[in-house]
Amino acid sequence: MKSFITCLFLLLAATPLFSQKAKKLEQLFTAYDKAGLFSGSVLVAEKGKIIFEKSYGYRNAPKKEKNTNNSLYRIFSTTKMFTATILLQLEEQGKLSLNDKLSKYYPDFPKGDSITLANLLSHTSGIPNETGSENTVDEKTFIEYISAKPFNFSPGKKWDYSNSGYYILSYIIKKVTGLNYDQVIENNILKPLKMNHTGFNFNNVTDQNKAFGYEFLSDNRSNEALRFKTDHPFGAGAMYSTVEDLFTFNEALKNYTILKKETIEKAFTPYLNDQYGLGFQVSSVFDKKTVGHDGGGPGYRSRYYRVLEDDICLIVISNSELSHTDLIIPKIEKILYNKPYSIPTPAKVSLTALKKMEGTYSSGNTNYYIAVVDGQIIFREDGYSRCSLLPVSNTTFQLDEKFSFTYKPDQNEKLDTAVIRFRDGTEKTVKRTTNIPSWGIVGNATPNGWDGKDIPLQADPKNPDIYFLKNYKLSKGRFKFRYNNDWSYNWGLNNDGKSMALDAYDFPIAEDGSYDIVLDMSNIVKPQYSIKKLDL
């Protein structure tokens, strides 16, 4: 009886603390949700008990269907934990050894006698990270492609993240088991743990809880991110899941349900690189060891880890590229460990005022771009991807406390000058420029090829958002629309062959000839195009 009373007292004492943390987490995510800076699901657990679980934003924006705790998301590289688990299981079963040389499975692979399976799992093989979807259609194509690439370093000497290694491991799993990689995952992990909402072939999923991934997402506008035509990137990142299924996987690892204790300890031990073990990222939160794996790709961001000492599990998955996912997580950690943190408080700035700030700003040879879409401030620098800024005053916009864009009105209140404060503490003064770069096309269908400069599109003087080429000669091949010769901002075809997406598939040109090409950027988050061959 005394033991029961003691346990009951401890449970009652802990409950208010859990409730307090949950309340703070609710306030945090509500603020980001209202600012339009988070769409996805979050789950936080302590000692096996879920203390906070909630979802925000849209799983299907055009239909205004909200995310739920059952939403299915692509988790990209978080998949690597599952690939690693299978390899570790097969070693426990005596079917392979992580000390096996790659040459055992691919006798002709360069330096195959120097590369172990452990090297592949830990990203220490030296094999480059080369996994373009056109080169990963099947095992033969990929092995021939990757084996012809030069090594980044001698095997086992350095660390460099390589999805290629996980493609190879997935094919080795098939060689050892006689079953396809995804079927082995299903048989050995998903079915035993009843992870019924986790799997592969996300394009074919018809579940009503499927969350589409967006490169831009707001209440009134959206554009779906690139959907790969195949189950790419395979064993390096092809899976989808839910926050609850990932929590189930977490508990199985913790309780040694699918791997032995000594195996897990080996996987969680840094291997050459102090932040990566055997298929698991190793890090720390307030000097306490964490293990897990992040994931990220078109339309999705995933973060899963466990704080080993305190048995805290954190899972955050987003289906919007512009969500502040990476910026929110440190605040979650501060809440969990009772550290000071801040909640964003967006200033109320009229859309008219925001629109006046749109433009291209320049400093030296670098351009910076501000665009306003449905009240969201989109910032981009030459050579870098986009991010969404939060208004903290009429003239200052922040990514977070370390990065800001502040206008300096002149005596006539014109907003032509601004100061950018970067994350490293440096500052740069930029000025609005009228020398605005333009769109062009690039590719082997053009005279300049893929490595040359863009073929500039002409701007319509009556509508500056319309760009075109008339009666222009193209060769049989492919091209993309690119801005200012900058690969960080280019548009291609999504897998439907009709809609456009960032960093997507090439536009095909079936035969030599003269073409009229139009790029309509009136809606910068969902542009339109036309390519018409002329009959001459």
PEVENHU-V196922 format. One record per residue. PSI is psi as a letter, one per 20 degrees, with the letter a starting at -180 (* if undefined). Layout:
psi: {PSI	PSI}
This chain:
psi: {g	g	g	g	h	g	g	g	g	h	g	h	h	h	g	h	g	g	h	g	g	h	g	h	h	g	g	g	h	h	g	h	g	h	i	k	j	p	p	b	q	q	p	p	q	p	l	i	p	p	i	p	p	r	q	r	a	p	h	n	g	h	j	k	p	q	q	r	i	j	p	p	q	p	j	c	i	h	h	h	h	g	g	g	g	g	g	h	g	h	g	h	i	j	i	r	q	i	i	q	q	h	h	h	h	n	h	j	p	p	k	h	i	i	p	r	h	h	g	g	h	j	k	k	h	i	p	q	n	n	l	p	h	i	j	k	h	r	g	g	g	g	g	g	g	h	i	i	q	q	q	h	r	p	p	i	h	a	p	p	p	o	h	g	h	h	g	g	h	h	h	h	g	g	h	h	h	j	q	q	g	h	h	g	g	g	h	h	g	g	g	h	i	l	m	i	k	q	b	a	l	h	h	i	p	j	p	i	j	p	o	q	p	q	h	p	p	a	h	i	q	q	p	p	r	p	o	q	h	r	l	p	l	c	i	i	k	i	q	r	a	r	h	h	h	h	h	g	g	g	h	g	g	h	j	k	h	i	q	q	g	h	g	g	h	g	h	j	p	p	n	g	p	i	j	p	c	n	j	p	p	p	b	q	o	l	j	p	p	q	q	b	p	r	q	q	a	o	i	q	p	p	p	p	r	p	o	g	h	j	l	p	p	p	p	p	p	q	k	p	h	j	q	l	g	h	h	h	g	h	h	g	g	h	g	h	j	l	q	q	r	q	p	p	n	p	q	o	p	q	h	g	h	g	h	i	i	q	a	p	q	q	o	c	j	p	q	q	p	p	q	p	o	l	i	p	o	p	q	q	q	p	i	q	r	q	r	p	q	p	p	i	a	i	i	p	p	q	g	a	i	i	p	q	o	p	q	n	q	a	i	j	j	q	m	i	q	r	p	p	p	r	h	j	i	q	q	p	p	q	q	p	q	i	m	p	r	r	q	a	q	q	r	i	i	r	h	i	a	h	i	a	r	q	o	p	q	q	p	o	h	h	n	i	i	p	q	r	p	p	l	p	p	q	r	p	b	q	r	q	p	q	p	k	k	o	i	i	n	q	p	a	p	r	i	i	j	g	q	q	q	q	k	a	q	q	p	q	o	h	q	q	a	p	q	p	p	p	o	o	k	h	n	i	i	m	r	r	r	q	o	p	p	q	o	*}
